[in-house]
Amino acid sequence: MGREFHFITPSPHHLHAPCPMPHAQYLKSMTQLTETVKQLIAKARIVSFAQWEQSHHQGAIAIFQAADDNLRYLSDEDLLQIKTLSPNYSALIPVAQLLRDRAAEIVDEARVQVLVTYPEIIQPGGGLYPPERAQACWRDFWHFLRCITYGIAGCHTEYTSPTGLHYMNLLYQELQVPLDAMVLGLKSIKVASLKRCPTNDQEILTPYFDHLITQLATFQIP
C-alpha cells in the first residue's frame, strides 16, 4: 500500500506510491523468506495517488505521499497544508483527524470482534498463531484505517492501487493469511469508525470504507 502493512511489509523504504501490505513485523521474526515472498513484499500496496492529479495540487499529493511512504497518519500540519493547497477537496478533513485520533480504540474494537467470532484463530493451528502473527494482523488493521483516512482527507473514494492490491493478494496467498478474519476486521473498523462520526456524515463516509472492503473481499486464498 504506497507503503505499508505488516503482514507483509518490511522496512518502509521499499514502498513507493501505493500502500504496502501486512505482517511485516511477523516476517521480520522469521529467519528466512522465500524469494517469492521477498518480491511480493516489495510490490504489495494499497494506496495510489496517481489519479488525484486532476483534483489536487501537486504539493498536496506530495504531502499524502510522504505520509504514506513513512507509514503514518496525516498530521494536523499536513492537513492544514492540504486544505490550503486543495480547498475544494477538504470538507472531510475534520473526519480524517477524528479517525486518526481514535485509531487505537477503533482497531481494538475490530480486534475484539474478530476474536469473538473466531476464538480459535489465535490458538495453535489457527490462522493467527503464533502471537507474533496475530500482532501483525492488528497492526494491519491500523494501516487499513490509515489508508482509508487518506481517501477521506482527499475526498476520493477511489484511492487504491489495482496493481498493488493484486500483489497483496498473491502475498496473502503465499502467507496463507486468514482472509475471512481480515475482511471481518475491516468491516468492524467501518462500524467502529462510523459510530464515532456525526450521524449526518455517516452516509457520505460509508463508500470510503466499502471501497477497501470490496477490494479485500475479492482476494482469493487457496
Helices and strands as residue ranges (DSSP letters): E 7-8, E 22-23, H 24-28, H 35-43, G 50-52, H 58-69, H 76-85, G 87-89, H 93-101, H 103-117, G 119-122, H 131-154, H 162-175, H 179-194, H 199-217
